[in-house]
Amino acid sequence: MSIIDTNFRTVTCNGPNCNKTITFNMQEQDKEKAQAVFNDNPWLKTLRIVQASGKNFAYCSDTCEVESVTLGTHNPPEERKIIPIDGGGRAQIREAAAAAAAAAEASRAIKAGENVTLNVQPANS
C-alpha cells in the first residue's frame, strides 16, 4: 500500500519534574499488544485528567498533580490592571494598597483566632 492512515496517541504527564510520555497506536487490533502497552507503563492505569482554565492537564501520580497545583499551573493568568497616573491615579493606588494591607491583616487575625471587624461596602455599579 502506498497510503496508510493510522491514529497515534501521545500521553505525557504534565508534572513539572516528570518526563513520562508514551506514543502508541490507537487502532491496535491485537489485544495482547494493547495490554502490553499498559503493562510496560503502569502509570497509565492511574492517569488522571484535570480540566482547569480551559486546558486539559494529565498527571501520572498524586505527586505530579500536587507539585503542579503548588506552582499554580491550574490558575488562570491574572488580568493586568493598568491605572492611569493622573491627579486621581495616585490616590487610587494608595487606596488599593491600604485595602490590600487591611485584607492581609484581617486574614492574619482570622487565622490567629482573633476578633475581626469587617466593613462591607456595596459594589460600585
Contacts in CASP RR format, 6 or more apart in sequence:
PFRMAT RR
TARGET T0000
AUTHOR 0000-0000-0000
METHOD contacts of the structure
MODEL  1
MSIIDTNFRTVTCNGPNCNKTITFNMQEQDKEKAQAVFNDNPWLKTLRIV
QASGKNFAYCSDTCEVESVTLGTHNPPEERKIIPIDGGGRAQIREAAAAA
AAAAEASRAIKAGENVTLNVQPANS
6 25 0 8 1.000
6 27 0 8 1.000
7 25 0 8 1.000
7 26 0 8 1.000
7 27 0 8 1.000
8 23 0 8 1.000
8 24 0 8 1.000
8 25 0 8 1.000
8 26 0 8 1.000
9 23 0 8 1.000
9 24 0 8 1.000
9 26 0 8 1.000
10 21 0 8 1.000
10 22 0 8 1.000
10 23 0 8 1.000
11 21 0 8 1.000
11 22 0 8 1.000
11 23 0 8 1.000
11 44 0 8 1.000
11 47 0 8 1.000
11 58 0 8 1.000
12 20 0 8 1.000
12 21 0 8 1.000
12 58 0 8 1.000
13 19 0 8 1.000
13 20 0 8 1.000
13 21 0 8 1.000
13 43 0 8 1.000
13 47 0 8 1.000
13 58 0 8 1.000
13 59 0 8 1.000
13 60 0 8 1.000
13 61 0 8 1.000
13 64 0 8 1.000
14 57 0 8 1.000
14 58 0 8 1.000
14 59 0 8 1.000
14 64 0 8 1.000
14 68 0 8 1.000
14 73 0 8 1.000
15 59 0 8 1.000
15 60 0 8 1.000
15 64 0 8 1.000
15 65 0 8 1.000
15 67 0 8 1.000
15 68 0 8 1.000
16 64 0 8 1.000
16 67 0 8 1.000
16 68 0 8 1.000
16 71 0 8 1.000
16 73 0 8 1.000
17 64 0 8 1.000
17 67 0 8 1.000
18 60 0 8 1.000
18 61 0 8 1.000
18 64 0 8 1.000
20 41 0 8 1.000
20 43 0 8 1.000
20 60 0 8 1.000
22 37 0 8 1.000
22 41 0 8 1.000
22 44 0 8 1.000
24 37 0 8 1.000
28 34 0 8 1.000
28 37 0 8 1.000
37 44 0 8 1.000
38 44 0 8 1.000
38 45 0 8 1.000
43 60 0 8 1.000
43 61 0 8 1.000
44 60 0 8 1.000
46 60 0 8 1.000
46 61 0 8 1.000
47 58 0 8 1.000
47 59 0 8 1.000
47 60 0 8 1.000
48 58 0 8 1.000
48 59 0 8 1.000
48 65 0 8 1.000
49 56 0 8 1.000
49 57 0 8 1.000
49 58 0 8 1.000
50 56 0 8 1.000
50 57 0 8 1.000
50 58 0 8 1.000
50 59 0 8 1.000
50 65 0 8 1.000
50 74 0 8 1.000
51 57 0 8 1.000
52 73 0 8 1.000
52 74 0 8 1.000
52 75 0 8 1.000
53 74 0 8 1.000
53 75 0 8 1.000
53 76 0 8 1.000
53 77 0 8 1.000
57 68 0 8 1.000
57 73 0 8 1.000
57 74 0 8 1.000
59 65 0 8 1.000
59 68 0 8 1.000
68 74 0 8 1.000
83 89 0 8 1.000
83 92 0 8 1.000
83 93 0 8 1.000
83 96 0 8 1.000
106 116 0 8 1.000
106 118 0 8 1.000
109 115 0 8 1.000
109 116 0 8 1.000
110 116 0 8 1.000
END
